[in-house]
């Protein structure tokens, strides 16, 4: 079945003042294309907001989807309303609770997923806890997708995985604000004393540069960065 992603994005109601916060249309298309290509069916996302990622996930799978979001009241329930307008209401199980409450229950229930999108709490400890439980909820061949990789907190979790979890492999994506990790082994190979340092000065410098450009949109650094992007055609 052909899905018109432009129509989905046109239907989504997202307030202009929050338009820079949610998943972008091109990011949602990356998710849609990946899920379609891999034939993924069992999906979970942490963070829901206005429903853009959820709508693209359900469009790709045609299957039930679970989203965790305790803040729909803050978003004026627009995410749930958007999903209903798009005709995906019966596919969605929206759990209005924190991931640190729900994910341990899913583990105890022996639930399993093929794809988990981590885009909820953006503090380091919140992301790390989401990763810890998401890892227990997927088997070999499953995928974890991280959003907002420009943030130092997200990057540090990713660096931990790269340095300490050899049972994960990074899958290249065209979009630089997302990182996909594939679980390539059934069991975590580490012993009880394993630890590899994951602090990285390069990512710290990149974080400070990014924050400087964010806080100074008309500054010389941002203008130089935009000039380089234009030259290389990105």
N, C-alpha and C positions, 0 to 999 in steps of 0.2 A: 504494500500500500504506500502510495506517495504522500509524504507529509509536507505541507507548506509551512516552513519555519517562519517565513516573513509574516504570515497571517497570525501565527502564534504570538510573535513579538508585538504585532500591531494590536492584538487583543489585550495583552497584559497592561494593567493599570499600575504605573509606577510614578509616584509623585516626583515632579521635577527636582525638588530640593534634595531628594535621595537618589537621584539617577546615577550618581557615580559610585554608590555603595554596593549595589547587588552585582551578581554575575552579569557580565556584558553579553550582548547577543553573539559576538564571535566566540566567546568562551563557551556559551551554551551550545553552539553549533559543534565545537570541538568535542564536547561531551556526547552529543547526539551521534556524531560520526563514529566515535570510538565504540560506543555501545552497539551501534548497528553493525559495525565491522566485526566485532567479537561475538555477536549473537548473545549478549548478556541478558539475563532475565531477572535474577534476584537482586534487587537494588535497595539501598538505604542511603539517606543523606542526613547529615547533622547540620542543621541550619536550613531554613526554608524561606524566610522573608517574603518576597513578592511572588515566589513560585516559578521564576524563570527556569532555573535548573531542573526543578521537579517536572515541569511541563515538557521539557526536552527529553528528560529521561523516560517519562511515560510514553511520549511519542515514539521513542526509539524501541522500547521493549513491547508495548502493547500489553504489559503485565502489571500486577499490583506493585505499588511502590510505597515505602515507608519514609516519612520525614519527621524529624524531631525538632520542635521549635516551641519553647515556652513563652515567646515574645510576640505571638500573633496579635494580641491586644495593642501592643505598641505600634504594630504595622496596620492597625485598624482592620485587621482580618482581611486585608486586600489579597494576601497570598491565597487564602482559602476561596475567596470570591473569584479570583482570577482562574483558579483551577476549575471551579464550577462553570464559569463562562466558556471555558475551552472544552467542556464535556468530559473532563478527566476525573470528575468527583468520585465515581465508583471505583476507580483504580487506586486512589490515594488513601492511605491510612496516616492521618496527621496526628501525631502524639504531642500534646502540648505540655511537655515536661523537659527537664534538663537531661542531657545525654549521660551525665554521671549517675543519674538515677535509672535510666532505661537500659543502657548498654550492659551493665552487669546482669540485669534480669534476662536479657536476651542470651547472654552466655550461659546462664544457669538453665535456660530452656533449650540449650543446644541449637539455637537458631544459626543458620548459615546464609551468607550472602556472596554473590559473585563480584559485587562492585559497591564500594562505600565512598561517598563524597564527604570529606571533612571540611566544613565551612561554618562552624558554629562559634564557640568561644575562641577569640583570637589572642588570648594570653598564652604564654608558653606552657604553663602547667595544664591549662584547659585542652590545648591541642595535643599535648603529650598523653593525657588521660584518654582522649578520644582515640589516639593511635593505639594505645595499649589494648583497649577493648576491641577496637576494630580488627586488630591483628588476630584476636581470638575468634572472631566471627567470620573469618574467611579461611578457605583451605588453599592448598597449592593451586596456582592458576588464577587466583582471585586478584582484584585490583583495588588499590586505595588511591584516591585522587585528593590532592591538597590544593586549596585555593589561597590567594593572597600571599604568594611566595615572596613578594617584595618586603613583607614584614619580617623583622629580625626574629620574632618569636617563631614564625612558621619555618624560616630557614634553619634555625637551630634544631628543631625537631627533625627536619630532613637531613641535616648533617649527622645527627645521632644515628638515624637509620642507615645512612651511607657508610658510616664508620663502624657501626656495631652489629648491624643486622644483615649478614651475608645471605640470608634467606630471602632478601628482596633485591629486585633489579629495577633500575629507573628506566621508564619507557619515554623516549623523546616525544615531545609535543611541540606543535608550532607556536602555541601561545605561551609567552614567558611568565605569565602570572599563575600558572598551574603546573604541578608536578604529579606525574603518575608513577606509582610504584606497583610492580607485579610481585606477588609472592611466588617464589620459584622453588621452595622446599617445603615439605609437609611440616617439619619440626624446626624449631629454633635451635641452631647448632651450638649455642654458647654454653659454657659451663657456669657454675654458680659464682665464679670469681671474675668473669670476663668484663672488661671495660676498655674501650679505646677513646681517647680524648677526641671530642668533636668540635671544640672551639676553633673558629677560623677567622683570622684577622681580615682576610679578603672580604668575607661577607659582612663583617662589621663595618668596614670602610664603605662598602656598597650601601649598607643600610643608612649610614650618616649622609651619604651623597643623595640618596633617594629622599630622605626626610628634609634635607636642605632644599631640594627642588620643589617638594610639596609645599613647604612653608614660604618659599620665595618663587612663585610661579613666573615672575618677570626677571628673575636673576640671571646672571651671566652663565652659571652652570647649566641651568635648564635650557637656555637658548643654544648653548654649545651642544648639548645632548640632542636637542631637536634637529640641529643642523646635521649632526652625524647620522641620525636616523633617516633624514631626507636623502643624504648622499648615498646611503646603502639601500635605499628603497624600501624601508620598513615603516 
